[in-house]
Amino acid sequence: MKPNKVIGLTGSIASGKSTAASILKKEYGIFCIDADQVGHEILEDPKVKARLLEAFGPDIFRDDRSVNRKALGDLVFEQEERLETLNQITHPAIIASIEERLQKADTTAPFLMIEAYGLLQTDLKDMVDEIWVVGCDRKTRLRRVMERQHLTEEEAKARINGQWPDEKYRDAADVYLDGSGTEEFLKEQCDLLMKRYV
Protein backbone atom coordinates (compact mmCIF):
# COMPACT_ATOMS: atom_id res chain seq x y z
CA MET A 1 0.00 0.00 0.00
CA LYS A 2 1.40 3.38 -1.00
CA PRO A 3 2.03 5.83 1.87
CA ASN A 4 -0.04 8.99 1.70
CA LYS A 5 2.82 11.37 2.35
CA VAL A 6 5.29 12.45 -0.32
CA ILE A 7 8.41 14.38 0.73
CA GLY A 8 10.26 16.64 -1.67
CA LEU A 9 14.03 16.67 -1.04
CA THR A 10 15.84 19.59 -2.62
CA GLY A 11 18.76 21.99 -2.32
CA SER A 12 21.32 23.76 -4.45
CA ILE A 13 24.19 22.11 -6.32
CA ALA A 14 26.67 20.23 -4.08
CA SER A 15 24.58 20.87 -0.97
CA GLY A 16 24.51 17.22 0.08
CA LYS A 17 20.95 16.34 -0.94
CA SER A 18 21.99 13.20 -2.84
CA THR A 19 23.96 12.07 0.21
CA ALA A 20 20.89 12.64 2.39
CA ALA A 21 18.73 10.69 -0.08
CA SER A 22 21.25 7.84 -0.02
CA ILE A 23 21.20 7.74 3.80
CA LEU A 24 17.40 7.70 3.91
CA LYS A 25 17.23 4.92 1.30
CA LYS A 26 19.94 2.78 2.90
CA GLU A 27 19.09 3.23 6.58
CA TYR A 28 15.30 3.55 6.44
CA GLY A 29 14.23 1.94 3.17
CA ILE A 30 12.72 5.14 1.83
CA PHE A 31 11.50 4.82 -1.75
CA CYS A 32 13.17 7.78 -3.48
CA ILE A 33 12.73 8.95 -7.04
CA ASP A 34 15.70 10.87 -8.42
CA ALA A 35 14.21 13.47 -10.76
CA ASP A 36 17.60 14.05 -12.43
CA GLN A 37 17.83 10.36 -13.30
CA VAL A 38 14.27 10.43 -14.65
CA GLY A 39 15.28 13.44 -16.73
CA HIS A 40 18.23 11.51 -18.20
CA GLU A 41 15.93 8.64 -19.12
CA ILE A 42 13.37 10.99 -20.67
CA LEU A 43 16.04 12.31 -23.05
CA GLU A 44 16.03 8.91 -24.76
CA ASP A 45 12.26 8.90 -25.33
CA PRO A 46 11.71 8.99 -29.14
CA LYS A 47 9.06 11.72 -28.93
CA VAL A 48 11.27 13.88 -26.73
CA LYS A 49 14.28 13.32 -29.00
CA ALA A 50 12.26 14.38 -32.04
CA ARG A 51 11.30 17.63 -30.34
CA LEU A 52 14.89 18.23 -29.19
CA LEU A 53 16.12 17.74 -32.75
CA GLU A 54 13.59 20.26 -34.01
CA ALA A 55 14.45 22.79 -31.31
CA PHE A 56 18.25 22.46 -31.09
CA GLY A 57 19.45 20.69 -34.24
CA PRO A 58 21.60 17.57 -34.76
CA ASP A 59 24.70 18.75 -32.89
CA ILE A 60 23.29 17.65 -29.53
CA PHE A 61 23.26 14.00 -30.66
CA ARG A 62 26.08 11.47 -30.68
CA ASP A 63 26.79 9.20 -33.64
CA ASP A 64 24.57 6.51 -32.11
CA ARG A 65 21.68 9.05 -31.97
CA SER A 66 21.73 9.25 -28.17
CA VAL A 67 21.54 12.71 -26.64
CA ASN A 68 24.89 14.20 -25.68
CA ARG A 69 23.90 15.77 -22.36
CA LYS A 70 27.09 17.83 -22.15
CA ALA A 71 26.52 19.33 -25.59
CA LEU A 72 22.90 20.04 -24.70
CA GLY A 73 23.91 21.55 -21.38
CA ASP A 74 26.53 23.78 -23.01
CA LEU A 75 23.92 24.95 -25.50
CA VAL A 76 21.36 26.02 -22.90
CA PHE A 77 23.74 27.09 -20.11
CA GLU A 78 23.19 30.80 -19.32
CA GLN A 79 20.77 30.99 -22.30
CA GLU A 80 17.44 31.61 -20.60
CA GLU A 81 15.31 31.29 -23.73
CA ARG A 82 16.91 28.00 -24.76
CA LEU A 83 16.66 26.64 -21.23
CA GLU A 84 12.97 27.50 -21.17
CA THR A 85 12.50 25.64 -24.46
CA LEU A 86 14.28 22.59 -23.04
CA ASN A 87 12.13 22.69 -19.91
CA GLN A 88 8.92 22.95 -21.95
CA ILE A 89 9.95 19.82 -23.84
CA THR A 90 11.16 17.71 -20.93
CA HIS A 91 9.31 18.76 -17.78
CA PRO A 92 5.83 17.43 -18.67
CA ALA A 93 7.34 14.05 -19.53
CA ILE A 94 9.43 14.01 -16.34
CA ILE A 95 6.44 14.86 -14.15
CA ALA A 96 4.25 12.23 -15.84
CA SER A 97 6.94 9.60 -15.30
CA ILE A 98 7.37 10.53 -11.63
CA GLU A 99 3.61 10.43 -11.05
CA GLU A 100 3.49 6.94 -12.58
CA ARG A 101 6.37 5.74 -10.36
CA LEU A 102 4.71 7.13 -7.24
CA GLN A 103 1.49 5.28 -8.05
CA LYS A 104 3.35 2.01 -8.64
CA ALA A 105 5.58 2.29 -5.56
CA ASP A 106 5.41 -0.83 -3.41
CA THR A 107 6.86 0.08 -0.04
CA THR A 108 6.23 -0.20 3.68
CA ALA A 109 8.23 2.97 4.39
CA PRO A 110 6.40 5.84 6.12
CA PHE A 111 6.63 8.15 3.12
CA LEU A 112 7.80 8.40 -0.47
CA MET A 113 10.44 10.89 -1.59
CA ILE A 114 11.23 12.88 -4.71
CA GLU A 115 14.81 14.18 -4.92
CA ALA A 116 15.10 17.15 -7.27
CA TYR A 117 17.28 20.26 -7.23
CA GLY A 118 14.60 22.07 -9.31
CA LEU A 119 11.70 20.97 -7.12
CA LEU A 120 10.69 24.47 -6.03
CA GLN A 121 11.03 25.95 -9.51
CA THR A 122 8.74 23.44 -11.23
CA ASP A 123 5.34 21.78 -10.89
CA LEU A 124 7.02 19.05 -8.85
CA LYS A 125 6.43 21.20 -5.76
CA ASP A 126 2.69 20.61 -6.16
CA MET A 127 3.23 16.84 -5.89
CA VAL A 128 4.75 16.90 -2.38
CA ASP A 129 3.34 17.35 1.11
CA GLU A 130 6.53 18.59 2.75
CA ILE A 131 9.72 20.20 1.50
CA TRP A 132 13.01 19.07 3.02
CA VAL A 133 16.01 21.18 2.09
CA VAL A 134 19.67 20.23 2.43
CA GLY A 135 21.71 23.41 2.63
CA CYS A 136 25.40 24.17 2.60
CA ASP A 137 27.66 27.20 2.84
CA ARG A 138 28.84 28.63 -0.47
CA LYS A 139 32.56 28.05 0.14
CA THR A 140 32.04 24.30 0.71
CA ARG A 141 29.74 24.04 -2.30
CA LEU A 142 32.34 25.77 -4.48
CA ARG A 143 35.06 23.34 -3.37
CA ARG A 144 32.81 20.33 -3.97
CA VAL A 145 31.77 21.46 -7.45
CA MET A 146 35.40 22.06 -8.46
CA GLU A 147 36.46 18.63 -7.17
CA ARG A 148 33.54 16.59 -8.49
CA GLN A 149 33.19 18.15 -11.91
CA HIS A 150 36.88 19.03 -12.43
CA LEU A 151 36.05 22.69 -13.04
CA THR A 152 38.03 25.88 -12.54
CA GLU A 153 36.91 28.22 -9.77
CA GLU A 154 35.28 30.54 -12.32
CA GLU A 155 33.43 27.66 -13.99
CA ALA A 156 32.23 26.39 -10.62
CA LYS A 157 31.08 29.88 -9.58
CA ALA A 158 29.11 30.15 -12.82
CA ARG A 159 27.32 26.86 -12.02
CA ILE A 160 26.50 28.03 -8.50
CA ASN A 161 25.43 31.52 -9.58
CA GLY A 162 22.99 29.97 -12.04
CA GLN A 163 21.00 28.45 -9.18
CA TRP A 164 18.99 29.77 -6.27
CA PRO A 165 21.04 30.87 -3.25
CA ASP A 166 20.89 28.62 -0.20
CA GLU A 167 18.87 31.26 1.71
CA LYS A 168 16.01 31.02 -0.77
CA TYR A 169 15.83 27.25 -0.33
CA ARG A 170 15.95 27.65 3.45
CA ASP A 171 13.00 30.07 3.38
CA ALA A 172 10.89 27.47 1.55
CA ALA A 173 11.84 24.55 3.80
CA ASP A 174 9.55 22.67 6.15
CA VAL A 175 12.67 20.82 7.30
CA TYR A 176 16.26 22.07 6.92
CA LEU A 177 19.30 19.79 7.06
CA ASP A 178 22.85 21.14 7.21
CA GLY A 179 24.97 19.47 4.53
CA SER A 180 28.10 21.53 5.16
CA GLY A 181 29.84 18.95 7.31
CA THR A 182 30.70 15.28 7.08
CA GLU A 183 28.42 12.50 5.90
CA GLU A 184 28.24 11.27 9.50
CA PHE A 185 26.99 14.69 10.63
CA LEU A 186 24.29 14.59 7.96
CA LYS A 187 23.35 11.04 8.99
CA GLU A 188 22.92 12.17 12.62
CA GLN A 189 20.45 14.81 11.44
CA CYS A 190 18.56 12.27 9.31
CA ASP A 191 18.40 9.89 12.28
CA LEU A 192 16.91 12.61 14.50
CA LEU A 193 14.41 13.55 11.82
CA MET A 194 13.34 9.97 11.23
CA LYS A 195 12.41 9.54 14.92
CA ARG A 196 9.17 11.24 13.89
CA TYR A 197 8.39 8.24 11.72
CA VAL A 198 10.17 5.20 13.14
Residue pairs with C-beta under 8 A, 6 or more apart in sequence:
2 102
2 103
2 105
2 106
2 107
2 112
3 107
3 109
3 110
3 111
3 112
4 129
5 110
5 111
5 112
5 129
5 130
6 102
6 111
6 112
6 113
6 114
6 127
6 128
6 129
7 111
7 112
7 113
7 114
7 128
7 129
7 130
7 131
7 132
8 113
8 114
8 116
8 119
8 124
8 125
8 127
8 128
8 130
8 131
8 132
9 17
9 20
9 21
9 24
9 32
9 113
9 114
9 115
9 116
9 119
9 132
9 133
9 134
10 17
10 115
10 116
10 117
10 118
10 119
10 120
10 131
10 132
10 133
10 134
10 169
11 17
11 117
11 133
11 134
11 135
11 136
11 166
11 169
11 179
12 117
12 135
12 136
12 141
12 160
12 163
12 164
12 165
12 166
12 169
13 117
13 141
13 145
13 159
13 160
13 163
14 136
14 140
14 141
14 144
14 145
14 148
14 160
15 134
15 135
15 136
15 141
15 166
15 169
15 179
16 134
16 136
16 177
16 179
16 180
16 186
17 115
17 117
17 134
17 179
18 34
18 115
19 134
19 179
19 183
19 186
20 132
20 134
20 177
20 179
20 186
20 190
21 30
21 32
21 34
21 113
21 115
23 183
23 186
23 187
23 190
24 30
24 32
24 113
24 190
24 194
25 31
25 32
27 187
27 190
27 191
27 194
28 109
28 190
28 194
28 197
28 198
29 107
29 108
29 109
30 107
30 109
30 111
30 112
30 113
31 105
31 107
31 109
31 112
31 113
32 112
32 113
32 114
32 115
33 98
33 101
33 102
33 112
33 113
33 114
33 115
34 115
34 116
35 94
35 98
35 114
35 115
35 116
35 117
35 118
35 119
35 124
36 115
36 116
36 117
38 94
38 97
38 98
38 101
39 90
39 94
40 69
41 97
42 48
42 90
42 93
42 94
42 97
43 49
43 52
43 67
43 69
43 72
43 90
44 66
44 67
45 93
47 93
48 89
48 90
48 93
49 61
49 65
49 67
51 89
52 60
52 67
52 72
52 86
52 89
53 60
53 61
55 85
55 86
55 89
56 72
56 75
56 82
56 85
56 86
59 71
59 75
60 67
60 68
60 71
60 72
60 75
61 67
61 68
62 68
72 86
75 82
76 82
76 83
76 85
76 86
77 83
77 158
77 162
78 158
78 162
87 122
91 122
91 123
95 122
95 123
95 124
95 127
98 114
98 124
98 127
99 127
102 112
102 114
102 127
105 112
110 197
110 198
111 197
114 124
114 127
114 128
116 122
116 124
117 163
118 124
119 125
119 128
119 131
120 131
120 164
120 169
120 172
121 164
125 131
130 174
130 175
131 172
131 173
131 174
131 175
132 173
132 174
132 175
132 176
132 177
132 193
133 169
133 170
133 172
133 173
133 175
133 176
133 177
134 177
134 178
134 179
134 186
135 166
135 169
135 170
135 173
135 176
135 177
135 178
135 179
135 180
136 144
136 166
136 178
136 179
136 180
137 166
137 180
138 160
138 166
140 180
141 160
141 166
142 153
142 156
142 157
142 160
145 151
145 156
145 159
145 160
146 152
146 153
146 156
149 155
149 156
149 159
151 159
170 176
175 193
177 186
177 189
177 190
177 193
178 185
178 186
178 189
179 186
